[in-house]
Amino acid sequence: MLGVAGGIAAGALATPAAAADDAAERRLHEDWPWLGRYAADNRRLIEARAKVGIVFLGDSITEGWGSKRPGFFTPGRVNRGIGGQTTPQMVLRVMADVVALRPRALHLMAGTNDIAGNTGPMTPQQTRDNVTAMIQLARANRIEVLLGAIPPAANFPWRPGLETVAPIRAFNAWAREAAPRLGARFVDYTPVLADAAGGMRAGLAYDGVHPTERGYDAMATVIEPVLRGLKL
């Protein structure tokens, strides 16, 4: 009886993970950029003629900002982060999740998962090209762009052994130089998050990558003055 019970319990615990894997597999073939994720909320905002000041487009670091510090997202600030996403997926979301909402500004923070290879191997140039494309799409639609630095990380728990510090620093160096040339503004979170070795300071991330509430509070000290300057 104990063996049977243990088997049932193990099977029950495995079911949610298996369902999540099945859903991810379906999306891979049916909605790779996950345009459906925010489709209903986008329709709601458009139909209500809601005034959108800024859209935050990104991966789990952006998505987590909304769940851990929902008060940051006051009316007019829209979160369009999706965990695990890479820049090629975000490029395909820009029109529906950003431009269609007619915001005054876009906060773009992306690249962590490109380095991790979440959707396959990517070169630094491919990441830079995708980020450039997103900025150009936004600027073509008269949307101000705030290009956020990739937050520091000494390692990625889901990619053991992968070098992270050097590629993050290289992207951020490029972003700092390229942003004004592309008509964007670089927003550097590194000084408030990073330790001397290029990882997250203790207490600012729960896994070395994803910010805690304190981590998001530190990021807010950087972005809030920028948003106030833009009256957003």
MIKOL-486664 format. One line per 2 residues: number of its first residue (from 1); their letters; for each residue x, y, z of N, C-alpha, C. Coordinates in steps of 0.2 Angstrom, whole numbers. Atoms other than C-alpha are relative to their C-alpha. Layout:
BEGIN
NUM) A) X:Y:Z:X:Y:Z:X:Y:Z  ...
//
This chain:
BEGIN
1) ML) 4:-6:0:0:0:0:4:6:0  -4:-6:0:14:12:4:3:1:-7
3) GV) -3:-1:7:22:9:-13:-5:3:-4  5:-3:5:6:12:-22:-2:7:2
5) AG) 2:-7:-2:2:28:-12:6:4:-2  -6:-4:2:20:34:-15:0:1:-8
7) GI) 0:-1:7:18:31:-34:-6:5:-2  6:-5:1:1:40:-34:2:7:1
9) AA) -2:-7:-2:9:55:-25:5:3:-5  -5:-3:5:24:56:-37:-4:1:-6
11) GA) 3:-2:7:12:55:-52:-4:6:1  4:-6:0:1:68:-45:4:7:0
13) LA) -5:-6:0:16:80:-42:3:1:-7  -3:-1:6:22:77:-59:-5:3:-5
15) TP) 5:-2:5:6:81:-68:0:8:-1  0:-7:2:7:100:-67:6:2:-4
17) AA) -6:-1:4:25:100:-74:-1:-3:-7  2:3:7:19:88:-88:-4:4:-4
19) AA) 4:-5:4:5:100:-92:3:6:-2  -3:-6:2:16:115:-92:5:-2:-6
21) DD) -4:2:6:28:105:-104:-4:-1:-6  5:0:5:13:101:-115:-2:6:-3
23) AA) 2:-7:2:8:119:-116:5:3:-4  -6:-3:3:25:125:-120:1:-3:-7
25) ER) -1:3:7:27:112:-134:-6:2:-5  5:-2:4:10:117:-141:2:7:-3
27) RL) -1:-6:2:15:135:-141:6:1:-5  -6:0:5:32:131:-150:-3:-1:-7
29) HE) 3:2:7:21:125:-165:-5:5:-2  6:-4:1:6:137:-163:1:7:1
31) DW) -1:-7:-1:12:153:-156:6:1:4  -6:0:-3:30:154:-154:2:6:4
33) PW) -1:-6:-4:31:172:-149:-4:1:6  5:-1:-5:16:170:-137:-4:6:-1
35) LG) 4:-6:1:6:183:-145:-7:0:4  6:1:-4:-9:176:-136:0:2:7
37) RY) -1:-1:-7:-2:179:-119:-4:7:2  3:-6:-2:-8:197:-118:-5:3:-5
39) AA) 4:-2:5:-20:198:-133:-7:3:3  6:-3:-3:-36:200:-122:1:6:3
41) DN) -1:-6:-4:-29:213:-111:2:6:-5  -2:-5:5:-22:222:-127:-7:3:-3
43) RR) 7:-2:3:-40:222:-134:-4:4:5  4:-4:-5:-47:228:-118:3:8:1
45) LI) -3:-7:0:-35:243:-117:-2:4:-6  2:-3:6:-38:247:-135:-7:2:-1
47) EA) 7:-1:0:-57:246:-134:-2:6:5  2:-5:-5:-57:257:-119:3:7:-1
49) RA) -4:-6:2:-46:270:-127:5:2:6  -4:-2:-6:-35:269:-112:7:3:-2
51) KV) -6:-4:2:-21:281:-111:6:-4:3  -5:4:-2:-5:271:-110:7:4:-1
53) GI) -6:-5:0:11:281:-105:6:-4:-2  -6:4:2:24:267:-106:-2:-8:1
55) VF) 0:8:0:25:248:-110:7:-2:2  -6:3:-2:38:238:-101:0:-7:-4
57) LG) 0:6:4:43:224:-114:6:-4:2  -6:4:-2:55:210:-108:-2:-7:1
59) DS) 0:7:-2:57:193:-101:-2:-1:7  2:1:-7:55:186:-83:1:5:4
61) IT) -2:-5:-5:64:200:-75:-5:6:-1  5:-5:1:51:212:-82:-7:-3:3
63) EG) 6:3:-2:37:200:-79:-1:0:8  0:0:-7:42:198:-61:0:6:4
65) WG) 0:-6:-3:43:216:-58:-8:2:1  7:-1:-1:24:216:-60:-3:-4:6
67) SK) 2:4:-5:21:202:-48:3:2:7  -3:-1:-6:33:207:-35:-1:7:3
69) RP) 2:-7:-2:30:226:-35:-5:3:-5  6:-2:4:13:228:-43:-1:8:1
71) GF) 1:-7:-1:12:246:-35:4:4:-5  -4:-3:4:26:251:-47:-4:2:-7
73) FT) 3:-1:7:14:249:-62:-7:4:1  6:-4:-1:2:263:-59:-4:1:-7
75) PG) 3:0:6:-11:267:-72:4:4:-5  -4:-2:6:-3:270:-89:7:-3:-1
77) RV) -6:4:1:12:259:-85:-2:-8:-1  2:7:2:9:242:-94:6:-5:0
79) NR) -5:5:0:19:226:-91:-1:-5:-5  1:5:5:22:215:-106:6:-5:0
81) GI) -5:5:-1:35:203:-99:-2:-7:0  2:7:1:35:185:-103:7:-4:2
83) GG) -6:4:-2:47:173:-94:3:-5:-5  -4:4:5:60:164:-104:1:3:-7
85) QT) 0:-3:7:58:175:-119:7:2:-2  -6:-2:3:72:179:-131:-1:6:-5
87) TP) 2:-6:4:74:195:-142:-4:-2:-7  4:1:6:68:186:-158:-8:-1:1
89) QM) 7:0:-2:52:182:-149:-3:7:1  3:-7:-1:50:200:-143:-1:4:-6
91) VL) 1:-4:6:53:207:-160:-7:-1:-3  7:1:3:37:198:-166:-6:2:5
93) RV) 5:-3:-4:28:205:-151:-1:7:0  0:-7:-1:32:223:-153:-6:3:-3
95) MA) 5:-4:3:18:228:-165:-7:-1:4  6:2:-3:4:219:-155:0:2:8
97) DV) 0:-2:-7:10:222:-137:3:7:2  -3:-7:-1:18:239:-139:-3:5:-5
99) VA) 2:-5:5:14:249:-155:-8:1:0  8:0:0:-5:244:-155:-3:4:6
101) LR) 3:-4:-5:-7:252:-138:2:7:0  -1:-8:1:0:269:-144:3:3:7
103) PR) -3:-3:-6:11:272:-129:5:6:-2  -5:-5:1:22:287:-127:7:-3:0
105) AL) -7:3:-1:37:276:-122:0:-7:1  -1:7:-1:44:259:-122:6:-1:4
107) HL) -6:2:-4:55:252:-109:2:-7:-2  -2:7:3:65:237:-117:6:-2:4
109) MA) -5:4:-4:75:225:-106:0:-7:-3  -1:6:3:81:210:-115:7:-2:-1
111) GT) -6:3:2:95:198:-119:3:-5:5  -2:6:-5:97:187:-103:-1:-6:-4
113) ND) 2:6:3:89:173:-112:3:-2:-7  -4:1:6:98:176:-128:7:-3:2
115) IA) -7:2:-2:115:173:-119:-1:-7:3  1:7:-2:107:157:-111:-2:-4:-5
117) GN) 1:4:6:102:151:-128:-7:-4:1  6:3:-1:84:148:-123:-4:-2:-6
119) TG) 4:2:7:77:147:-141:6:-2:-5  -6:3:5:94:140:-148:6:5:0
121) PM) -6:-4:0:111:147:-150:-1:7:-4  0:-6:3:113:165:-154:6:4:1
123) TP) -6:-4:0:127:177:-158:-1:6:4  1:-7:-3:130:194:-149:-3:4:-5
125) QQ) 2:-4:5:127:202:-166:-8:-1:-1  7:2:1:110:193:-168:-4:4:6
127) TR) 3:-3:-5:105:200:-151:-1:8:-1  0:-8:2:110:218:-156:-4:1:-5
129) DN) 5:-1:5:101:216:-172:-7:1:2  7:0:-2:85:212:-164:-2:6:4
131) VT) 2:-6:-4:86:225:-151:0:7:-4  0:-6:5:90:238:-165:-6:0:-3
133) AM) 6:0:3:75:232:-174:-6:2:4  5:-2:-5:64:234:-159:0:8:1
135) IQ) 0:-8:-1:70:252:-156:-2:3:-6  2:-3:6:68:256:-174:-8:0:-2
137) LA) 7:0:1:50:250:-175:-4:5:5  3:-5:-5:46:260:-159:1:7:-3
139) RA) -1:-7:2:54:276:-165:-4:1:-7  4:-1:6:45:274:-182:-7:2:1
141) NR) 7:-2:-2:29:275:-173:0:5:6  -1:-6:-4:35:290:-163:-1:-2:8
143) IE) -1:3:-6:38:280:-147:7:1:3  -7:0:-3:52:285:-135:2:-6:3
145) VL) -3:6:-3:63:271:-130:5:1:5  -5:1:-5:72:267:-114:3:-7:0
147) LG) -3:7:1:84:253:-117:4:-2:7  -2:3:-7:87:244:-100:6:-4:-1
149) AI) -6:5:0:104:236:-96:-2:-7:2  1:7:-3:104:217:-94:2:0:7
151) PP) -2:0:-7:104:215:-75:6:-5:1  -6:4:-1:120:207:-68:-2:-7:2
153) AA) 1:7:-2:121:188:-65:7:-3:-1  -6:3:0:136:178:-60:0:-7:-4
155) NF) 1:6:4:128:162:-68:-8:0:-1  7:1:1:111:156:-74:-1:-7:3
157) PW) 1:6:-3:105:142:-63:-3:-6:-5  3:4:4:96:134:-78:5:-2:-6
159) RP) -5:1:5:112:134:-89:7:-1:4  -6:1:-4:126:127:-77:6:1:-4
161) GL) -7:-1:4:144:132:-82:0:5:-5  0:-5:5:139:145:-94:3:7:2
163) ET) -3:-6:-2:149:161:-94:-5:5:-1  5:-6:0:138:176:-90:2:7:0
165) VA) -2:-6:-1:147:190:-84:3:4:-6  -3:-3:6:157:194:-99:-5:2:-6
167) PI) 5:-2:5:143:193:-112:-5:6:3  4:-5:-2:132:204:-101:3:7:0
169) RA) -4:-6:0:145:217:-99:1:2:-7  -1:-2:7:148:217:-118:-6:3:-3
171) FN) 6:-3:3:130:219:-122:-2:7:3  1:-6:-4:128:233:-109:5:6:-3
173) AW) -4:-5:3:143:242:-116:-2:2:-7  3:-2:7:136:241:-134:-6:4:1
175) AR) 6:-4:0:119:247:-128:1:7:2  -2:-7:-2:127:262:-119:2:4:-6
177) EA) -2:-4:6:135:267:-135:-5:1:-6  5:0:5:121:262:-147:-6:4:1
179) AP) 7:-3:-2:106:269:-138:-1:7:-3  1:-7:3:109:288:-142:0:0:-8
181) RL) -1:0:7:114:284:-160:-7:-3:-3  7:3:3:97:274:-162:-6:4:2
183) GA) 6:-4:-2:87:288:-154:-3:-3:6  2:2:-7:85:279:-137:4:3:6
185) RF) -3:-2:-6:90:282:-119:2:-6:4  -2:6:-4:101:269:-110:-1:1:7
187) VD) 2:0:-8:95:265:-92:4:-5:3  -5:5:-3:109:257:-82:-2:-2:7
189) YT) 2:2:-7:103:247:-67:7:-4:3  -6:4:-3:121:239:-65:2:3:7
191) PV) -3:-2:-6:127:251:-52:-4:-1:7  4:1:-6:113:248:-40:-1:-8:1
193) LA) 2:7:0:112:229:-43:7:-4:1  -6:5:1:130:222:-46:5:1:5
195) DA) -6:0:-4:144:217:-35:6:0:-4  -6:-1:3:162:219:-39:2:-6:-5
197) AG) -2:5:5:163:202:-48:-5:-1:-6  5:0:5:148:206:-59:-6:-4:1
199) GM) 6:3:-2:135:196:-50:-5:4:3  4:-4:-3:120:202:-41:2:0:8
201) RA) -2:-1:-8:123:209:-23:-5:-5:4  4:4:-5:117:198:-9:-7:3:2
203) GL) 7:-3:-2:98:200:-6:-4:3:-5  3:-4:5:94:208:-22:-3:-5:-6
205) AY) 3:5:5:90:192:-32:-1:-7:4  1:7:-4:83:175:-25:3:-6:-3
207) DG) -3:5:3:92:165:-38:6:2:-4  -6:-3:3:106:176:-43:-1:4:-7
209) VH) 2:-3:7:96:182:-59:-6:4:1  7:-3:-1:78:186:-54:0:5:6
211) PT) -1:-5:-5:77:202:-43:-6:-2:6  4:0:-5:69:201:-26:-4:6:1
213) ER) 3:-7:-1:57:215:-20:5:5:1  -6:-5:-1:73:224:-14:3:1:-6
215) GY) -4:-1:7:81:221:-31:-5:5:-4  4:-4:4:66:229:-39:-1:7:3
217) DA) 0:-6:-3:66:243:-27:6:4:-2  -6:-3:2:84:247:-31:-1:2:-7
219) MA) 1:-2:7:79:247:-50:-4:6:0  5:-6:0:65:259:-46:4:6:1
221) TV) -4:-7:-2:78:272:-39:3:2:-6  -4:-2:6:86:272:-56:-6:2:-5
223) IE) 5:-1:6:70:272:-68:-5:5:2  5:-5:-2:58:283:-57:2:7:-2
225) PV) -2:-7:2:68:299:-60:-1:1:-8  1:0:7:68:295:-79:-7:1:-2
227) LR) 7:0:2:49:292:-79:-3:7:2  3:-7:-2:46:308:-69:2:5:-5
229) GL) -2:-5:5:56:318:-82:-4:-1:-6  4:0:5:45:311:-95:-7:1:1
231) KL) 7:0:-2:29:313:-85:-4:-6:-1  3:6:1:25:295:-85:-1:-3:7
//
